[in-house]
């Protein structure tokens, strides 16, 4: 398609501005652009341009989007409408507390709901994304050990199936990362964990269910091993969709947790934002939470409160407020029973698809999965030359977004991985259609592997140089117009 700059024709306008009827203010020359090149188009061309752009963008409203570990689920439009109410959108973060009591009330109630769902004693809504939440949680852990004069605790233990942001966040927070391998059941290897913990262990970062979509059944033993060594247990909330309302991380022994409101609690995400990564913690860490927190005083009014031992602010103001509103609406609409049912449907849908595919697409274990599962394409690749990437690219031609490719990558265990997360919002008909496509592609791999290796065939762009696109992106128009 043509860029808006390529549609430009001199003299075309979207609107006619009235002549200036007031005196103009002359800015100093050093503040003025010497040249401002904007495309000149008619209104109809502008409308068609953005309509065409929207048609080229695939989202969960367009079709099935089984992106594993990212929870690209359909989110109720009601929550968008609530977040757009003038009382929420026409406020300013610097207003007096008395003038935004409704907003502070919402933040306090949302914090309380999230604490109840996770089994935590304190909560901050400031972090603006999951990785931001990870960093904040790790800063709480560092502050806790420092307050105890326990300066030897410099190491963060991270399982080999962890999200890539876990070790990255730990390094950014000033810790050394120690990898913990998986056992035969793809859980944390307890012997390796016992060998790794010590008086230098600050914490273990863990996702439960794990990135492989499996519930860590040894979680109580893991918690005991880490706590007996004086470390803390950090919960990556990326996979909370599978257990919310069913079991709480705080009851498993976790001390710190981050949540993804943009995955679990109804804010559509992707394309860079917006996100929200609240962090919760047990009582012994509450005093270190970012300032300020919202509290309710004895008169029933809401106000900000600061702790002298806080790690400080981690956001310019108080977080992405509109995202909080959507999460609040989602929780209040579903209620406790609805939240639990949502988790149960996520697990049911994943196990349904897994069962329908496992005769031809083997999974990493024979256990029931939680909200997502990983299929291994290695055997198919050995027999046909068709890779996980080829299957994923061919799915695009059939109106579906590909699953997550090559993650988690465990050399020698899972090399050709596709991680599928159907989410709780998809119908049985959609899942059956997706299963039919994946079975068709499997058969096609034996009949015409070259067709799959050259897919997609029906898109404007086939297979771009992905390394060049990531490292040398072209993000501005440099031609003539």
N, C-alpha and C positions, 0 to 999 in steps of 0.2 A: 504494500500500500504506500501511497505518497505521504510524506511528512507534511505537516501544516505549512512549513516554509516553502515546500515545493508547490503548494497550491496557491501561493501568493501571487497576486497580480496587481500592479500599481494602480491605485485609484479606487480599489474596492474597499467597502466599509461595512461594518456590522451595525453601526449606529451613527447618527448625525448629532453632534454636540452643539448645544446652543452657544451663541457668542458669550464671552465673559462679560458679566455686568458689574463686577466689582474690581477694585484696583488689585493688580497682581503684585506678589511679593517676589522680589528679585534675589535669588540665591547667589552666593559668591561663585565665581567661575570655577574655583577649584572643586566645588561640590557638584558641578554639572557634568553630565556625560557629553563627550564630544559627538558621539554618534549613538543612536538607539535604533537598532534594526528590529522591527517587529513585522510579522507577516501581515499582508493586507489581503483580507478575504471577506466575502459576503457572509451574512448570517447563515444562509442555507449551506454554504460550504463548511462553515465552522461546525454546524450541527451534524452534518454527514461525516465529518472527520472524526469527531469524538464518538459517534455511534459506531463507526467502523472499528475504532480502537477497542470499544467495549466488546464487540463481537470477536475480536482476536484474542481477548483475554479469557482464560479458562478459570472459573471459580466454582465453588461448591454449589452455587445457584445454577451453573451450567450443566453439571453432570456429576457422576460418581467420582469421588476424590479420596481414594483410600491411602493417603500418605501416612505411612506408619510412623509412630512416635511424635506426630505433629497434630493429630486430632483436628483435621479440617472438616468439622461437622457442620451441618446446617444449623443456623441459630435463629430463633424466633424473631420475626420482624417487630413484634411488640416491644422487645427490649431496646431496639433502635429508636422507636417512637418515644419511649420513656426517657431515654438519654437526650433526646432532642427537645424536651420541654423547656420553655424559656427560663423557668426558675433554676434550671441546671446550667443552661448554656450562657445566660447573660449575667454571670457573676465574675468576679475578679479575685485572684488568690490573695490580694493585699487588702480586701475588705475587712472591716471590723468583724470580730466573731459574732457580735450581736446581730449583724445583718445577714448572716449565712447560717442561721441555726438549723434550718432544714437540711442543708448539705452536710453539716457536721454531724447531725443526727444520723444521716444515712451512713456516713463513714464509720461512726461508732457501732451502729447496728451490723454493718457488713463485717467489721472486724470481729464482733461477737459471734456472728454466724460461722465465719471461717475458723475461729478458735474451737467452736463446738464440733465442727465437721472434722477437724484434724487432731483434737485432743491437746491443743496448745494453751498456754496461759497468757500469752501476750502476742500482739500482732502489729506490724507496721504496713501501711499501704503505699509507702513512698516508692519502692523500686518499680521501674518502668518496663521491665521485661524479665524473663526467666533467668538469663545469665546475670542480669543486674541483681536479681534476688539471690542468686548463688554467691556472688561477691559480697553482698550485704551479710548473708548468713555466716560466711567465713570470717568476716570482720567481727561479728559477734563472738564467734568461737575464739578468735585471737584475743579479744578484749577480756573474755572470761579467764583464759589461762594467764594472761598478763596480770589480772587482778589478784590471782592466787600466787604470783611470783614464780610461776611455773614456766620459765623461759626456755626450757629444753624442748618443748612440744612444737616442733617445726615441721612435722610431716603429716600429710593428708593421704590416707589410703583410698585408692580408687579402683573398683573392679574393672576387669578388661571389657565388660559389656556396657560400661557407662557412656552417657552422652559426652560428646567431645568437649562441651563447655565445662564439664566438671574439672578436668585437670587444668584447663586454661584459666578458669576462675581461681583455682587454688594457687597457681603460679602468680597470677596478678595480685593475690592477697598476701604474697610473700612466703608461701609455703613450698616445701619440697614434695613432689608427688611420688607415691610408691604404688606400683601396679599390683593388684591382687588377682591371680588367675581364677578361672572358673573350674568347677568340678565336673564330673561326668554328666551330671544332671543340669548343667549350665547355670548352677547357682554359685555363690561364693565358696571357694575351697576353704573349709574351716581350718585345716592344718596349715595352709599357707597364711591364713589370717593370723593364727596363733603365733606363727614364726615371725610375722611382720610387726605385730604390736609391741609396744614398749613404752618406756618413759619419755620417748620423743614423739609419741603419737598424739596429734592434736584432735583428729577426727577421722571417721570413715564416711565417705559420701556414697550414698546408695539410693537406687531407684527401686521401688517395690510397688507393683510388679516391675521386673527388670526390663531392660530394653528389648529383650527377646520375647516379652509378653508373658513371662512366667512368674508366678508368685514365689517369693523367696521364703520357702517353708521353714528354713532354719533361722528366721529373723530373731527369735528370742535368744538363741544361742549366740548369734552374731552380736546382739546388743550386749549380752553379758561379757563376752570376750573383750569388746572395746571398752566398756565401762570399767571392768575390773583392771584394765591397764591405765585407767585415768583419762581416757579419751572420750569424745562426744560422738554422737551419731547424727549425721545430717541427711535429711530426706529431700531428694529431688522430686518435686511434685508433678513432673511432666506426665506421669502415668496415673494420676489420681482418678481419672475418669473411670477406671475399672473397679475402684474400691470405695468411692465416696458414698457415705451413708451406710456402708457395710462394715468396714473396719477402719480404725483411726491410726494414723502413724504414731501419734503420741502414746497410744496404748501398746504399740510394738516396741517402744523404747527409744524412739527418736527424740532428740533434744531441740533440733532446729529444722525448720521446713520452709521451702519456698513453694508457692503455688503459681500456676499460670492462668490468670483470669481469662486470657485470650485463647486458651485451649479448652479448659474445663468448664468455665463459667460464662460462656455465651458471647464473647467478643470475637467476631471474625478476624482472623489474622493472616499474615502473609503480605508480601510486598513491602516489608519494612515497618509495619506497625499499624495502629498503635498497640502497645502491649501493657501488661501490668503483672508484676511479680511479687505480690505481698510475701512477707517473711514472718513466720510465727516461731515462738520459742517457749520453752519451759520456764518456770518461775525464776530459776537461778540465773537466767540470761535476760530477763525482762528489762532490768535497769540499763542494759547496754543498747537497747533498741534506738533507732534513729530518732532525733528530735524533729518536730514535736509529735506527741501523741494526742488523740482526741479523748477527752474524759467528760463525764457528766458530773457537775458539782451538786452540792446538797440542795440547791434551789431548783434543780432540774434543768439547768442550762448547760449547754455544751461549750467547751473551751479547749484550747491547746495547753498541753503541759509538757515541760521539759525535764529531763533527768540530767543530773550533774555528771553521771558516769556514761552517758550516751556516746556512741561512736561518732555522733554528729549527723548532719544532714547527708542524704545520699541522692537527693533530688532537689532541683531549684526551689520547688514549693512542696506539694504534698502528694505527688504522683499524678497519673493520668485519670482525672476525675470521671470523665465520661465512660471510661472502661469500668470503673467501679459501679457506676449507675446501672450499666447493663448486667453486671454480675449480681447486683442487689436484686434487680427485677427478676432475673433468672431463678435465684434461690427462693425468693418469696412466692413466685408463681408455682414452682414445683412443690415446695414444701419438703419436709423430711422424707415422706414416703415416695414422692416423685423423684427426688435425687437418688435414692436407693434404687428405684426402678430403672432410672437412666443408666446407672452402673451395670445393673443386671442385664439390660438389653445390649449394652456394649460388649459384654462378655459372651452373651448368647450369639450375637451376630458374628463375632470373630470365630467362635467354635463351629458355627454352622458352615461358614465358608471353608474353614480348615478341613472339616470332615468331607466336604464335597470335592476337595482338590487333592487330598493326601495320597490317593492311589497313583497319581502321576506326578505330583509336585511334593516330594518328601519334605517334612519339616524337621527341625533340629532335634526335637524330642517327641515322644509319644504321649506326653502329659497333656492334660487340658490346658489351653492357653487362657489368658485373661482377655484384654481388649484388642490385642494385636498378635500376629504370629509371623514367623519368618519361614519362607520356603526357600529351599536350596536348589538352584538350577545347575549345580555342578555336573550331575549325572547326565542331564539333557545336553549340556555343552560338550561333554566328552563324546556323546553319541552322535551329535548333529552339528556341532560348531556354533549353535545358537546360544548366546549368553543371556544373562539376566537383563542387561541393557537392551538387547534386541527385543526381548519380550516386552519390556517397558515401552520402548519406542513404538512397537506395533499396537499397543493399547491406545495410543493417542489417536490413531486412525479410526478407532472404533468408539470414539467419543468419551473416553475415560482418561482421567489423569493417572499417570503411572504411580505405582507404589514407590516407597523409598528404596533406592538402589544401593547395593554394596554397603549396607549398614544394618547391624553391626558387622564389622569385618574382623573375624578372628582367624588369622592365618592357619591353614591346615584343618580348620574346623568348619568355618563358613566363609567361603570365598566368593561364591556367586549368589548373593542374598537379595531377596525381595521381601521387604517388610510391609505387610498389609494390615491396615486398620480400618475396618468397615464403619466404625462408629455406631452409636445407638440410634442415630436418626434415619438410617436407611431401611427401606422396606424389604421384605423377603423377595419381592419381584426384582428389585434392583440387584440384590445379592445373587439371585439366580441368573440374571443377565450377565453379571460380571463373571460368574463361574463358567458360563457357557463360552464367553470370549476367551478366557484363559485356557479352557480345554481345546477350543478351536486352534489357538496359537500353538499349543503343544503338538497337535497333530500336524499342523503346517510346518513345524520345525523339521519333521522327518520327510515331508513331501517337497517342500520348497524352502530350504533354509536361507537361500540367497534373498528371497523376498523379505524375510524378517530382518536379515542383516542390513538391508537397505531402507528399512522403515524409519520414519513415517513417510508415506507416499502422498498424503492428501493435505499436507500443511504447506504454508508459505515458505517455511524454512525446514530443511530436512535434518541434517546432522551438522550443526556448527562446530567449529573448533572450540570446545568447551574451555580448554585451558586459556586460550587467547581471549575468549569472552570474559573470563573471570579476572584475568590479570591485565588485559589491555582493552577495557570496555570503551566503546565510542558512545559518549553520552551527550554530545552536542552536535548540532548541524553546522558544517563548515563550508557548505557550498554557496553558490550565488543565488540570490532571490531578489 
